[in-house]
């Protein structure tokens, strides 16, 4: 029963990470559109830094690393506890 809960948890976390990736990409597209608009208007300033994009990228990478470790350890537990089919 524990293996089923772990696999559901991994599925939910992976789904959340995919959704977070989609949201980040949509926000990046919006930010890029605004940036291009400012460039065309001549209102761009070099003082605008990367904003929260760097923090989001580091957080997403850390989350992916954590899920990969949880996934590999839970799949080992599932295989070890599963009865052999005969």
C-alpha positions in Angstrom: 0.0 0.0 0.0 2.9 2.3 0.8 4.3 1.9 -2.7 1.0 3.1 -4.2 0.9 6.2 -2.1 4.6 6.9 -3.0 3.9 6.5 -6.7 0.8 8.8 -6.5 2.9 11.4 -4.7 5.6 11.2 -7.3 2.9 11.6 -10.0 1.4 14.6 -8.3 4.8 16.3 -7.8 5.8 15.6 -11.4 2.5 17.0 -12.6 2.9 20.1 -10.5 6.4 20.6 -11.9 5.2 20.3 -15.5 2.4 22.8 -14.7 5.0 25.1 -13.1 7.1 24.9 -16.2 4.2 25.8 -18.4 3.4 28.8 -16.2 7.0 29.9 -16.1 7.2 29.7 -19.9 4.0 31.7 -20.3 5.3 34.4 -17.9 8.6 34.5 -19.8 6.7 35.0 -23.1 4.7 37.8 -21.5 7.9 39.4 -20.1 9.6 39.1 -23.5 6.7 40.8 -25.2 6.8 43.7 -22.8 10.6 43.9 -23.2 10.3 44.1 -27.0 7.5 46.7 -26.7 9.8 48.8 -24.4 12.7 48.5 -26.9 10.5 49.7 -29.8 9.2 52.6 -27.7 12.8 53.5 -26.7 11.8 53.2 -23.1 14.3 50.4 -22.2 16.7 50.9 -19.4 19.8 48.8 -18.8 19.0 48.9 -15.0 16.3 46.3 -15.4 17.9 43.1 -14.2 16.8 39.5 -14.8 14.2 39.8 -12.0 12.8 36.6 -10.5 13.6 34.5 -13.5 16.9 33.3 -12.1 15.3 32.4 -8.8 12.6 30.5 -10.5 15.1 28.6 -12.7 17.1 27.6 -9.6 14.0 26.5 -7.8 12.7 24.5 -10.7 16.1 22.7 -11.0 16.2 22.0 -7.3 12.6 20.6 -7.5 13.5 18.4 -10.4 16.5 17.1 -8.6 14.4 16.3 -5.5 11.7 14.5 -7.6 14.3 12.5 -9.5 15.8 11.3 -6.2 12.4 10.5 -4.7 11.3 8.7 -7.9 14.3 6.5 -8.1 14.2 5.5 -4.4 10.5 4.8 -4.5 10.8 2.7 -7.7 13.5 0.6 -5.9 11.1 0.1 -3.0 8.3 -0.9 -5.3 10.4 -3.4 -7.2 11.8 -4.9 -4.0 8.4 -5.3 -2.3 6.4 -6.5 -5.3 5.7 -10.3 -5.4 7.0 -12.2 -8.3 4.5 -13.2 -10.9 4.3 -16.9 -11.5 
